[in-house]
Amino acid sequence: MRPPIARHDSSHIRLASIAWTLLLVSTVPLGLAAQAVRASTGEAWQIVTPAQVSLVLARDGALIGELGRERRINIALRSLPKYVGNAFVAVEDKRFYQHDGVDLVGVAGAIKDAVTKGNLRGASTITQLLVGNMHPDLIDRRDVSPGRKLREQQAAREMERHYNKEQILEAFLNQISFGRGAFGIEMAARQFFGKGAAELTLAEAASLASMPKSPVQYDPARYPDRNRTRRNTVLALMAEQRYITAAQSAAAQREPVRTVTPTRGTAPWVVDVVRVQAERAGIAVMQGGYRIHTTIDAALQRATQHALSSGLDEIETRPGFRGQRCARVAGDTAAAAAKKAKVEACLEGAAVVLDPTTGDVRALVGGRDYARSSFNRAVDGNRQPGSSFKAFVYAQSLAQGLTANAMVADTALRIRLDNGQTYSPDNADNAFLGALTLREALTKSRNPVAVQLALAVGMDSVIALARRAGVRSPISPYPSSALGASVVQPLDFVAAYAAFDNGGMAVEPRFLQRIEDRTGRTVFTTQVAPARSAMDPRVAFIMRDMLQDVVTRGTATALRKIVPARIPVAGKTGTTNDNTDVWFVGMTPELVTGVWLGFDKPAMISPGAVGGTLAAPIAGQIIAAAYGSRASGVWTPPPGLVPVELDRATGQPSDGRTPDERRYVEWFMAGTEPGAPVWPWSLFRLGPIGY
């Protein structure tokens, strides 16, 4: 009788094949493997410096953002607690310090498990993993062929001949991916625990050592229970291999897994700006390894973002709001939630804070949420400034001889344009107040007055002044431009207001201070641009004094209620036709602050929306946060100004019959005060302006 034919299950045949392959790969003569490596490039064993991020730093050195293709910060192994590296060795390669790059004992164990238990597991060492991760173009770990194994093992052995164990472990910790775009132990520590790798606790180090097997499956933020289970396995292995004591292991295992909310920085719009500026200067910051020092105040940047975002959220809750309610609003009724928005968009905004003496940008926010929209409205937006442009009209009028107490007419106008049409500016309240002093007309933001002034001094001269102050956008020489009908870039426009704050000098917005390479060598630096005269310092002082009245008595009183009285504030609100753009641009002795709000595609925010009630309170929150409990400086008049006490109602010098509440100090350029000789060039001395 013929003996029965043995029948083998196909899976057993496959396991045996794998086992023989592992054995072949583990015992192949080095010469043969060396030939395989040389047939490739012969460089797969080399440790190379991997891509890193460039760090974007605030002026105090705080991290505010990152730039680079891979989010990695290289760190020296010796700067870390020993248990950090040991955690990875314990779980990934317990014979790391004994083998020559290939763990033959581990390979034999893998063969045994594959044949006897059907348990397929890898036997790669940390050195092999490093070779594959560092040179994926040469050693593709997705390739399961014996040829790839030969190249990988030989490269690992060659690496061990050229580098010591500390160098290899350091390179491994800096190379590996931890998911969510974080590479290397330093970035992983920041990503998940909000600290540098040198500050990791034993439990946190074990949590990160759990991740290389599967960064997604053992993500400590998404799956804390899974991570904790594997973390405790790592801790047990560390105790078993005598890297820590049993007591240390037990104590660390009792700790919960606590992660932080990941963040990519507090100033994403600033990061975009400095990347462009650095690359234009020839610095390849996206290749990583640079430290980019900016002018940003980290705390003020956070406060500005919070004030803008929370302010926009609050505006969405107001009656009559036309856009979507893009924030989750507590207490929304079913009817409110179901009501269809008239504008299918989120209300957006931009905010800029800068130093009026240097132009250094202290904070810049280009929108309510960078993750939702990275468009930088502060830098790339172009919006009508509305009445906030009037400051330049009034300044040019002062420069040409008009005084702040001059009487002007808030009255209906009919202006015939070159195209034959008639332009008739009105006021937001649909009323005309008649004769007003220049100061009162600005405080109450009367439109016909601004148009009359622009026509009297020449719109071209107003545009020239705005250009000298720093407004680079084209301004059309039409009467409506006196009311802010021509678009401006928010950053430039806010910077132009610095001339009212610093004594008439134009400044250039500056973001970058210097850039250092990975060795600490400064490779790029910027200087504060030389200030240029934009207007007479006396004109700047009088204008700023008038703009203080806008805040204390005029259209921006909502801001004065927020900012402590010890801080002097001046500024101007702006609102465009149909309530589509609202602004506040203002100043303190140390800062210039501007806020714009609107929809990206211009549309009405709400009926009656104005800069004084929407933008000014946000600016007030920013200014209050900037000062905290700090004191402010004061504005001092330049030489050549004469103070005179006047009656606010008449604009004439006060006398014994003037009530105290109507008395105030007006400032005049010497020779223009009441009683001074009338000069021929003082065209406004001829009487009120009318058309």
NUDOPA-970205 format. One line per field, with one value per residue (C-alpha): residue number from 1; residue in one letter; x, y, z. Coordinates in steps of 0.001 Angstrom, whole numbers. Layout:
N
pos = (NUM:...) .
code = (A:...) .
px = (X:...) .
py = (Y:...) .
pz = (Z:...) .
***
This chain:
691
pos = (1:2:3:4:5:6:7:8:9:10:11:12:13:14:15:16:17:18:19:20:21:22:23:24:25:26:27:28:29:30:31:32:33:34:35:36:37:38:39:40:41:42:43:44:45:46:47:48:49:50:51:52:53:54:55:56:57:58:59:60:61:62:63:64:65:66:67:68:69:70:71:72:73:74:75:76:77:78:79:80:81:82:83:84:85:86:87:88:89:90:91:92:93:94:95:96:97:98:99:100:101:102:103:104:105:106:107:108:109:110:111:112:113:114:115:116:117:118:119:120:121:122:123:124:125:126:127:128:129:130:131:132:133:134:135:136:137:138:139:140:141:142:143:144:145:146:147:148:149:150:151:152:153:154:155:156:157:158:159:160:161:162:163:164:165:166:167:168:169:170:171:172:173:174:175:176:177:178:179:180:181:182:183:184:185:186:187:188:189:190:191:192:193:194:195:196:197:198:199:200:201:202:203:204:205:206:207:208:209:210:211:212:213:214:215:216:217:218:219:220:221:222:223:224:225:226:227:228:229:230:231:232:233:234:235:236:237:238:239:240:241:242:243:244:245:246:247:248:249:250:251:252:253:254:255:256:257:258:259:260:261:262:263:264:265:266:267:268:269:270:271:272:273:274:275:276:277:278:279:280:281:282:283:284:285:286:287:288:289:290:291:292:293:294:295:296:297:298:299:300:301:302:303:304:305:306:307:308:309:310:311:312:313:314:315:316:317:318:319:320:321:322:323:324:325:326:327:328:329:330:331:332:333:334:335:336:337:338:339:340:341:342:343:344:345:346:347:348:349:350:351:352:353:354:355:356:357:358:359:360:361:362:363:364:365:366:367:368:369:370:371:372:373:374:375:376:377:378:379:380:381:382:383:384:385:386:387:388:389:390:391:392:393:394:395:396:397:398:399:400:401:402:403:404:405:406:407:408:409:410:411:412:413:414:415:416:417:418:419:420:421:422:423:424:425:426:427:428:429:430:431:432:433:434:435:436:437:438:439:440:441:442:443:444:445:446:447:448:449:450:451:452:453:454:455:456:457:458:459:460:461:462:463:464:465:466:467:468:469:470:471:472:473:474:475:476:477:478:479:480:481:482:483:484:485:486:487:488:489:490:491:492:493:494:495:496:497:498:499:500:501:502:503:504:505:506:507:508:509:510:511:512:513:514:515:516:517:518:519:520:521:522:523:524:525:526:527:528:529:530:531:532:533:534:535:536:537:538:539:540:541:542:543:544:545:546:547:548:549:550:551:552:553:554:555:556:557:558:559:560:561:562:563:564:565:566:567:568:569:570:571:572:573:574:575:576:577:578:579:580:581:582:583:584:585:586:587:588:589:590:591:592:593:594:595:596:597:598:599:600:601:602:603:604:605:606:607:608:609:610:611:612:613:614:615:616:617:618:619:620:621:622:623:624:625:626:627:628:629:630:631:632:633:634:635:636:637:638:639:640:641:642:643:644:645:646:647:648:649:650:651:652:653:654:655:656:657:658:659:660:661:662:663:664:665:666:667:668:669:670:671:672:673:674:675:676:677:678:679:680:681:682:683:684:685:686:687:688:689:690:691) .
code = (M:R:P:P:I:A:R:H:D:S:S:H:I:R:L:A:S:I:A:W:T:L:L:L:V:S:T:V:P:L:G:L:A:A:Q:A:V:R:A:S:T:G:E:A:W:Q:I:V:T:P:A:Q:V:S:L:V:L:A:R:D:G:A:L:I:G:E:L:G:R:E:R:R:I:N:I:A:L:R:S:L:P:K:Y:V:G:N:A:F:V:A:V:E:D:K:R:F:Y:Q:H:D:G:V:D:L:V:G:V:A:G:A:I:K:D:A:V:T:K:G:N:L:R:G:A:S:T:I:T:Q:L:L:V:G:N:M:H:P:D:L:I:D:R:R:D:V:S:P:G:R:K:L:R:E:Q:Q:A:A:R:E:M:E:R:H:Y:N:K:E:Q:I:L:E:A:F:L:N:Q:I:S:F:G:R:G:A:F:G:I:E:M:A:A:R:Q:F:F:G:K:G:A:A:E:L:T:L:A:E:A:A:S:L:A:S:M:P:K:S:P:V:Q:Y:D:P:A:R:Y:P:D:R:N:R:T:R:R:N:T:V:L:A:L:M:A:E:Q:R:Y:I:T:A:A:Q:S:A:A:A:Q:R:E:P:V:R:T:V:T:P:T:R:G:T:A:P:W:V:V:D:V:V:R:V:Q:A:E:R:A:G:I:A:V:M:Q:G:G:Y:R:I:H:T:T:I:D:A:A:L:Q:R:A:T:Q:H:A:L:S:S:G:L:D:E:I:E:T:R:P:G:F:R:G:Q:R:C:A:R:V:A:G:D:T:A:A:A:A:A:K:K:A:K:V:E:A:C:L:E:G:A:A:V:V:L:D:P:T:T:G:D:V:R:A:L:V:G:G:R:D:Y:A:R:S:S:F:N:R:A:V:D:G:N:R:Q:P:G:S:S:F:K:A:F:V:Y:A:Q:S:L:A:Q:G:L:T:A:N:A:M:V:A:D:T:A:L:R:I:R:L:D:N:G:Q:T:Y:S:P:D:N:A:D:N:A:F:L:G:A:L:T:L:R:E:A:L:T:K:S:R:N:P:V:A:V:Q:L:A:L:A:V:G:M:D:S:V:I:A:L:A:R:R:A:G:V:R:S:P:I:S:P:Y:P:S:S:A:L:G:A:S:V:V:Q:P:L:D:F:V:A:A:Y:A:A:F:D:N:G:G:M:A:V:E:P:R:F:L:Q:R:I:E:D:R:T:G:R:T:V:F:T:T:Q:V:A:P:A:R:S:A:M:D:P:R:V:A:F:I:M:R:D:M:L:Q:D:V:V:T:R:G:T:A:T:A:L:R:K:I:V:P:A:R:I:P:V:A:G:K:T:G:T:T:N:D:N:T:D:V:W:F:V:G:M:T:P:E:L:V:T:G:V:W:L:G:F:D:K:P:A:M:I:S:P:G:A:V:G:G:T:L:A:A:P:I:A:G:Q:I:I:A:A:A:Y:G:S:R:A:S:G:V:W:T:P:P:P:G:L:V:P:V:E:L:D:R:A:T:G:Q:P:S:D:G:R:T:P:D:E:R:R:Y:V:E:W:F:M:A:G:T:E:P:G:A:P:V:W:P:W:S:L:F:R:L:G:P:I:G:Y) .
px = (0:1281:1880:-578:445:1111:-1159:39:-2111:-1101:-599:1970:3827:3777:5061:7861:8827:8953:11016:13576:13692:14398:17088:18654:18683:20134:23020:23945:27674:28564:30330:27174:25160:27844:27602:23844:24401:27117:24768:22527:24325:26594:25338:22351:24441:25121:23427:22222:20658:16927:14709:13720:11336:12442:11253:9405:9989:8439:10666:11081:12071:8689:7713:4839:5042:6941:8032:9214:8235:8620:7780:10971:13414:16643:17790:20911:20450:22630:20164:17409:16776:18250:14851:13681:16081:15862:12089:12518:15328:13263:10309:11960:15336:16260:19650:20475:23694:24878:24236:26170:23144:21371:19944:20532:18921:15829:15743:15999:13159:11047:11709:10728:7505:6622:7087:5720:3071:2128:3031:4539:6607:9442:13020:14311:16713:16689:19606:17658:14611:16796:18289:14829:13368:16352:16864:13438:14636:17364:15752:12030:10579:7372:9391:9251:11689:14911:16862:15583:16362:19907:20477:18924:20951:24232:23529:22701:25971:27899:26220:27289:30905:30876:28805:28518:25315:24627:24779:22487:19891:19961:19407:16569:14779:15090:13972:10827:7264:4790:1783:-131:2832:5173:8630:11224:10997:11225:8293:6272:6806:5610:2718:1241:2493:3201:6818:10290:11575:14051:11071:9240:8300:8974:5322:5240:8443:6913:3738:5787:7840:4532:3853:6393:4583:1468:1303:-2403:-3479:-1527:-2129:-2313:-4731:-7204:-6873:-5578:-6708:-4888:-1818:-1941:-2091:924:2708:2426:3870:6830:7271:7170:9817:11993:11836:12472:15551:16650:16493:14181:13140:9940:8705:9353:7542:4543:4293:4458:1859:-614:-421:-3213:-2417:-2745:-2161:-2510:-4519:-2127:-1349:659:1525:-188:577:-105:-700:2573:4354:3061:4334:7832:8138:7536:9878:12642:12415:12534:15755:17165:16846:15450:13549:11305:14351:14385:16896:16527:15482:13423:13230:10220:8899:5760:4692:3505:1046:-416:-709:-2786:-4913:-5516:-6608:-8914:-10430:-11129:-12518:-14669:-15848:-16992:-18731:-20624:-21667:-23309:-25743:-27003:-30453:-30414:-27096:-27137:-24504:-24204:-23771:-20374:-19665:-21506:-23772:-25100:-28846:-29687:-33376:-34608:-36139:-32839:-30894:-33327:-33434:-31638:-28829:-29165:-25413:-24039:-20665:-18877:-18182:-14453:-12001:-8409:-6418:-3016:-1030:2300:4873:4386:8042:9618:6823:7506:4398:3474:442:-1280:-4379:-5698:-9018:-11108:-9797:-6718:-7821:-11057:-9464:-5772:-6425:-4598:-7070:-4668:-1999:-3803:-7210:-8357:-11345:-12920:-11878:-14996:-14833:-11523:-9937:-11239:-8237:-6087:-8621:-8692:-4902:-4372:-6883:-4930:-1711:-3187:-4178:-7545:-7807:-9612:-12109:-12981:-16682:-17724:-21162:-22770:-25253:-26705:-24430:-24941:-21617:-21554:-18993:-17014:-19290:-22305:-23734:-24495:-22916:-24803:-23205:-25440:-24955:-25660:-28429:-29982:-29687:-27600:-26370:-25480:-22449:-19913:-16333:-13898:-13302:-17017:-17467:-14746:-15997:-19481:-18071:-20162:-19763:-20596:-17942:-15217:-16196:-16152:-12728:-11321:-12634:-11285:-7732:-7772:-8289:-4875:-3204:-5124:-4002:-410:-524:-1950:754:3501:2067:2256:-1008:202:-3131:-4360:-6821:-9182:-9302:-13088:-15106:-16314:-12720:-12804:-15268:-13103:-14622:-11250:-9936:-6838:-4723:-5395:-1742:-606:-3582:-3027:690:-172:-1958:1393:2225:-523:960:4694:4891:4282:6755:5902:7038:7416:5746:8463:8059:11583:14441:16996:17349:19897:20956:21245:24705:23443:25059:23014:22344:19840:18984:16726:16974:14213:13609:14588:11505:10246:8381:4724:3314:4164:4484:2159:-497:-28:-466:-3627:-5116:-4364:-5934:-9061:-9109:-9098:-12463:-13765:-13057:-14184:-17272:-17826:-18427:-15915:-17070:-17624:-13836:-13314:-15569:-13239:-9798:-8786:-8930:-5204:-4407:-4877:-6535:-7282:-8752:-11397:-14232:-15172:-18325:-18964:-22163:-24740:-22882:-20522:-17160:-16609:-13329:-11603:-8044:-6525:-3515:-2022:1411:2975:774:-1270:-4191:-6570:-9545:-11568:-14706:-16753:-17653:-15036:-17568:-18860:-22381:-24346:-23313:-26565:-28801:-27169:-23791:-21097:-17454:-18166:-20307:-18616:-14921:-14163:-15015:-12698:-9923:-10644:-10177:-6849:-5574:-6675:-4908:-1757:-1416:-2823:-1782:1023:1028:1024:3118:1680:1604:3478:3015:5890:7320:5279:1851:-263:-2984:-6114:-9177:-12305:-16058:-16974:-20321:-18982:-15371:-14404:-12261:-14090:-15075:-16741:-20092:-18832:-20051:-17316:-18626:-18147:-14592:-11778:-8221:-7709:-4295:-3156:-57:1638:188:-3202:-4585:-7486:-6262:-3216:-2733:-4580:-2137:-3018:-2351:-4923:-7692:-10221:-10205:-12543:-15524:-17400:-17092:-20197:-21199) .
py = (0:3423:5735:8627:11864:14633:17657:21073:24056:26980:29318:26937:26932:30760:30989:28564:30597:33763:32028:30806:34308:35828:33248:33854:37577:37325:34987:36185:36825:40476:40597:39667:42261:44839:44201:44810:48139:49180:48341:51068:54240:53071:55901:54377:54000:57685:59768:62961:65970:65715:68616:70820:73654:77229:78768:82081:83934:86947:89814:88247:84884:83171:80738:82087:79829:77395:77170:74086:71044:68718:69812:68764:70329:68394:67915:66408:63090:64311:67128:64596:62581:59107:57481:59142:57223:54128:53963:53617:51090:48986:48632:48803:47088:45650:44377:47727:48101:44550:43993:45278:46726:43389:41491:37817:36710:38704:37316:33758:34442:35848:32724:30483:32380:32406:28627:27389:29942:31507:34839:37188:39920:42079:41776:45137:47004:50730:51014:49280:51439:54524:53424:52912:56110:58289:56951:55903:56461:53858:51504:51290:49516:48829:46439:42974:41321:39648:42179:45089:43172:42561:46246:47358:44994:45788:49501:49080:47225:49814:52594:50904:50874:54610:55896:55103:54041:57500:59067:56409:56675:60471:60358:57844:60005:63050:61199:59210:60333:60723:61512:64761:66132:65951:64483:63811:63607:67383:68233:65300:66518:69990:68610:66304:67619:71299:71110:70388:66820:67683:68311:65037:62938:59207:58465:60988:59569:56081:57407:58738:55538:53728:55534:54439:51101:53015:56803:56786:53829:54977:58701:59808:62651:60678:57322:57885:54451:52627:54717:54130:50360:50319:52958:50685:47850:50079:50963:47304:46521:49347:47854:44346:45596:47529:51004:51989:50370:48428:51165:53856:51767:51201:54889:56005:53415:54938:58329:59311:60288:64066:65859:69480:70925:71018:74396:75518:78881:82053:84205:82266:85360:86855:83590:83866:87438:86704:83644:85808:88535:86060:84256:87574:88231:84936:82982:79465:79325:76498:74210:74624:75224:79000:81142:84080:86928:89187:92413:90715:90952:87381:88292:91177:88944:86455:89228:90744:87427:86791:90280:90045:86496:86954:90343:88857:86033:88568:90677:87593:87494:91039:91707:92357:90627:89582:86844:83282:82597:81017:80609:78228:80514:79245:79558:79600:78952:76555:79488:81403:78376:77695:81293:81588:84149:86923:86769:83255:84019:84498:87988:88593:91130:92283:93983:95665:97053:98791:101046:104598:105561:102574:100988:97680:95530:94281:92236:91379:89244:88641:87005:85359:81808:80863:77219:78313:80865:81735:84813:87716:90577:92921:92598:91424:92963:96174:97845:101277:103086:105240:108221:107124:108687:112109:112530:113241:115721:117672:117498:119007:121743:122600:122582:125156:127570:126468:126452:123920:126595:127782:127635:125304:124474:121065:121575:119934:120010:119544:119044:118658:116061:115975:113266:115516:113708:115415:114256:115051:113644:113231:112200:108882:110487:112129:115538:118696:120606:123912:125919:123931:124369:122185:120222:119554:118552:115920:114760:114229:112948:115228:114154:117379:119220:116738:117022:120820:120841:118436:120576:123757:122485:120260:116518:116099:117738:115453:112424:113668:113958:110448:109160:110835:109259:105790:105046:103293:102296:104528:107175:108532:112373:112474:114209:110841:109861:112460:110096:107016:105691:104527:101216:100939:98117:97880:97489:100538:102583:101874:102612:105954:106992:106764:110202:111715:109935:110542:114174:113946:111265:108399:104912:101634:98565:96127:92444:91022:91876:89224:85626:83178:79867:76613:77579:80849:82989:86009:85683:88496:91615:94612:98108:100523:102530:106192:108224:110627:113842:113529:116669:119570:118275:121060:119839:116290:117444:119453:116598:114107:116438:116669:112880:112559:114296:111638:109086:111103:112832:111587:108456:106247:106656:102887:102496:105083:103029:100036:101638:102911:106689:106840:105920:108757:107548:109286:107892:107871:105556:104652:103266:102832:103053:100366:99475:97065:98070:99339:100620:102140:103423:105086:105639:105927:107435:103981:102190:102644:100224:99546:97202:96474:94305:93158:90274:89156:89882:93329:93177:94871:93656:94809:97873:100671:98910:101527:101537:103127:100248:97302:97997:100478:98089:95439:98011:99006:95421:95241:98508:97615:94243:95916:98087:95889:97648:99575:103333:105261:108123:111531:113623:116914:119850:120712:124230:126756:126010:128440:127242:129376:128696:128790:128455:125115:126415:129467:128598:132009:132833:132179:135025:135492:134403:131045:128088:125798:122798:124704:125786:123882:124491:124810:124682:127044:127290:130503:133367:131714:132115:134550:138128:137312:139158:137670:136387:136355:132628:131887:131371:130174:133539:134750:133063:129803:127493:126990:125598) .
pz = (0:-914:2017:2296:671:3194:2708:3948:4628:2369:5353:6830:3546:3517:7099:6384:3337:5416:8050:5511:4015:7421:8042:4653:5166:8655:7747:4286:3887:4320:1006:-881:983:389:-3330:-3125:-1399:-3841:-6708:-5312:-4151:-1347:926:2698:5879:6247:8933:7340:8996:8307:7362:10273:10869:10975:14216:14077:17328:19001:20014:23475:21983:22494:19743:17636:14576:12403:8784:6957:4933:7923:11448:13174:15626:16054:19627:21192:22987:25852:26559:27332:30495:30016:30340:27103:24880:27053:26604:22849:23207:25613:23272:19858:20232:23642:22382:20782:22764:21971:18242:15234:13480:12888:15857:14973:18240:17401:13882:15210:17599:14794:12719:15591:16255:12562:12222:15540:16452:13148:14746:12190:13790:12658:13806:12649:14896:15632:13228:10471:11146:10950:7622:6145:7540:6699:3168:1841:-1713:-1190:1316:670:3707:1823:-323:1344:-1030:178:-1870:208:3411:2203:1459:4739:6905:5237:5469:9172:9823:7851:9837:13088:11847:11196:14109:17789:19523:20923:17467:16020:18794:18588:14829:15293:17867:15619:12485:13277:12647:15485:13305:12848:10918:13926:13288:15947:19719:20301:18050:19409:22976:22006:19962:22586:25919:25290:26448:25162:25121:27878:30180:29518:32521:32549:31787:28921:27427:27527:25873:22969:22794:22267:19023:16362:16016:14880:15334:14523:16657:19715:19382:23051:22302:20185:21919:25467:26687:23890:24459:28208:27747:25443:27530:30552:28506:27672:31345:32307:29691:30989:34485:33132:31279:34376:32934:35799:39046:39523:41839:39226:36635:38892:39806:36180:35169:37612:35916:33506:29933:29772:26489:25436:22598:19646:18158:15152:16653:17734:14710:11492:9377:10614:9761:6188:5922:7252:4995:1929:3149:4036:698:-1149:752:-523:2749:2144:5418:4190:4183:7941:10671:10891:13821:12598:15085:14545:16030:17353:20996:21712:24475:22482:19415:21418:22891:19454:17970:20927:20812:17090:17109:20207:18978:15685:17517:19635:16643:15127:18052:17526:16068:12331:11637:7973:7801:8995:12679:12247:15960:18216:20172:23471:23852:20155:19723:17082:15216:15241:14119:11288:10056:6741:6680:4117:3518:2979:4542:7832:9090:8903:10198:10452:13185:13239:16171:15584:17211:15905:16265:14469:12458:14200:13965:17435:16392:13143:12617:9125:9964:12646:12128:10085:9872:8222:5902:5605:3445:5097:5037:6824:4131:997:1555:-105:1524:1663:4865:5089:7407:8912:5796:6884:9166:6117:4733:7990:8365:4935:5755:8916:6907:4531:7280:8639:12427:14586:15741:12225:11456:8658:7303:7660:4903:1806:-1225:-4932:-6701:-10459:-11536:-14777:-16145:-15744:-12728:-9429:-6165:-2950:206:3222:6844:8515:10597:7496:9181:8763:11798:10176:11310:13360:14355:12518:15741:16223:12586:12936:16312:14858:11520:9278:5679:3795:5802:4814:1143:1277:2895:296:-2551:-956:-464:-3535:-3439:-5063:-2053:333:-1663:-1606:2177:2548:202:2239:5388:3838:2000:-1147:-2672:-5514:-4310:-6934:-7082:-6674:-3935:-2597:-1807:983:2660:2091:-1131:-2527:-1209:979:2355:6115:7145:5161:6269:9961:9577:7939:11138:12936:11522:13700:16716:16383:15334:11603:10511:8150:9187:7306:8821:9907:10837:10659:12975:12043:10882:12277:10744:12687:13931:15401:12730:11658:7933:7502:9433:8943:10284:11128:7962:8264:9148:6492:7160:6196:7812:10074:13662:14779:12362:13654:17262:16574:14562:17312:19854:17710:17319:21112:21104:18699:21429:24449:22981:19451:17440:19315:22920:23148:23101:25860:28140:27759:27905:31370:31726:32560:28947:26425:23227:19943:16744:14070:13185:9642:8030:4322:2318:3050:6277:4491:6019:9548:11000:13930:13614:16621:18791:22241:22943:22444:19885:16743:16478:13607:13246:10114:9902:6932:4666:2134:-595:431:1807:4565:8023:9588:9319:11264:11596:12231:13205:16575:17826:16066:15400:18204:21079:19611:19325:22912:24089:22244:23705:27233:26936:25593:28674:31416:34587:32881:32744:29484:28302:27422:24291:24523:22150:19803:19652:17731:19193:21208:23626:23964:26127:23965:24250:22667:21435:19589:18883:20262:23296:26537:28825:32185:30785:29423:31524:32801:30861:27591:28286:26588:25370:21646:20001:17274:15162:16166:14166:13631:17163:17775:17548:15435:12120:9149:6519:2813:2564:5261:2734:5286:7083:4340:6028:6096:3133:1032:-2351) .
***
